[in-house]
């Protein structure tokens, strides 16, 4: 074999190695990224960035909340003095208010409402 043919074979061989390494990386890299950053974690982070819940009003018998974020909220918990009241709160669409009926608050109370992706700060209520 002459020197020119040997160089062509070498170049073709190196190109084939490069192509096969590229194909291997193309198949392998997405799996590594999914293992490092699972899709569920990415979805939760996305939802938390766009979620917002606020307390609009508190009375001795009710709490009015507002969805001030850009995603629908669900899975609410209402806490009075750190104790979950186990109250049913429906899904709350964006820019909607909902008034939650609570047991009568007769003394100072720390009030907080949480959802699956957002929570209010603890608000001190004095009747």
C-alpha positions as MATLAB code, in Angstrom:
seq = 'XXXXXXXXXXXXXXXXXXXXXXXXXXXXXXXXXXXXXXXXXXXXXXXXXXXXXXXXXXXXXXXXXXXXXXXXXXXXXXXXXXXXXXXXXXXXXXXXXXXXXXXXXXXXXXXXXXXXXXXXXXXXXXX';
ca = [
       0.000    0.000    0.000;
       1.343    3.430   -0.819;
       1.657    6.354    1.558;
      -1.315    8.370    0.094;
      -3.764    5.445    0.428;
      -2.600    4.859    3.995;
      -3.351    8.474    4.922;
      -6.864    8.262    3.392;
      -7.611    5.079    5.358;
      -6.381    6.762    8.532;
      -8.597    9.839    7.969;
     -11.674    7.652    7.245;
     -10.945    5.562   10.335;
     -10.657    8.700   12.533;
     -13.907   10.095   11.085;
     -15.716    6.837   11.891;
     -14.400    6.924   15.453;
     -15.540   10.542   15.818;
     -19.008    9.782   14.438;
     -19.462    6.777   16.693;
     -18.353    8.781   19.760;
     -20.813   11.546   18.823;
     -23.667    9.026   18.477;
     -22.752    7.467   21.831;
     -22.692   10.871   23.536;
     -26.015   11.814   21.920;
     -27.674    8.743   23.446;
     -25.887    8.824   26.805;
     -25.989   12.546   27.777;
     -29.795   12.956   28.137;
     -29.964    9.995   30.507;
     -27.241   11.480   32.698;
     -29.025   14.839   32.833;
     -32.354   13.180   33.732;
     -30.650   11.277   36.555;
     -29.092   14.459   37.939;
     -32.192   16.649   37.473;
     -35.307   14.437   37.568;
     -38.279   15.797   35.623;
     -40.494   15.890   38.737;
     -38.008   18.178   40.495;
     -37.891   20.488   37.484;
     -41.706   20.652   37.382;
     -41.974   21.461   41.111;
     -39.368   24.207   40.814;
     -41.171   25.660   37.791;
     -44.507   25.672   39.639;
     -43.013   27.235   42.798;
     -41.468   30.066   40.792;
     -44.879   30.971   39.376;
     -46.964   30.431   42.519;
     -48.154   33.047   44.969;
     -50.810   32.992   47.668;
     -51.800   35.885   49.863;
     -54.089   36.474   52.808;
     -56.500   39.284   51.880;
     -58.559   39.454   55.069;
     -58.936   37.712   58.422;
     -61.992   37.862   60.669;
     -62.863   35.872   63.763;
     -64.687   33.299   61.588;
     -63.025   33.440   58.154;
     -59.829   33.885   56.155;
     -59.924   35.241   52.604;
     -57.042   34.118   50.404;
     -55.999   35.187   46.927;
     -54.078   33.357   44.210;
     -51.655   36.089   43.128;
     -49.502   33.783   40.991;
     -49.768   32.563   37.427;
     -50.655   28.900   38.117;
     -53.653   27.139   39.653;
     -53.179   26.244   43.330;
     -54.433   23.172   45.188;
     -53.694   21.046   48.246;
     -54.309   23.719   50.861;
     -53.668   23.577   54.600;
     -54.891   26.221   57.027;
     -52.886   26.618   60.232;
     -54.047   28.439   63.369;
     -51.268   28.685   65.961;
     -49.342   26.011   64.042;
     -52.205   23.486   64.126;
     -53.584   22.242   60.810;
     -57.358   22.827   60.801;
     -58.027   20.136   58.120;
     -60.418   22.376   56.201;
     -61.539   21.659   52.653;
     -60.369   24.359   50.261;
     -61.111   23.921   46.538;
     -58.687   24.462   43.675;
     -57.972   28.173   43.351;
     -57.560   29.606   39.860;
     -55.253   32.538   39.080;
     -56.445   35.957   40.326;
     -59.336   34.424   42.302;
     -60.252   34.854   45.963;
     -61.706   32.257   48.283;
     -63.101   32.745   51.777;
     -62.385   29.893   54.175;
     -64.692   29.457   57.159;
     -62.624   28.693   60.262;
     -63.492   27.891   63.870;
     -64.122   31.100   65.810;
     -60.861   32.777   66.784;
     -61.295   34.203   70.291;
     -57.714   35.171   71.140;
     -54.470   36.117   69.400;
     -53.616   33.637   66.661;
     -50.825   32.998   64.201;
     -52.471   32.315   60.827;
     -50.818   30.664   57.835;
     -52.176   29.096   54.650;
     -50.102   26.733   52.526;
     -50.728   25.030   49.214;
     -48.837   22.436   47.234;
     -46.489   25.064   45.746;
     -46.877   28.280   47.774;
     -47.413   29.534   51.307;
     -48.278   32.745   53.038;
     -46.115   34.237   55.735;
     -47.379   33.730   59.270;
     -49.824   36.553   60.047;
     -50.573   37.542   63.630;
     -54.311   38.106   64.097;
     -55.740   39.858   67.131;
     -59.565   39.761   67.340;
];
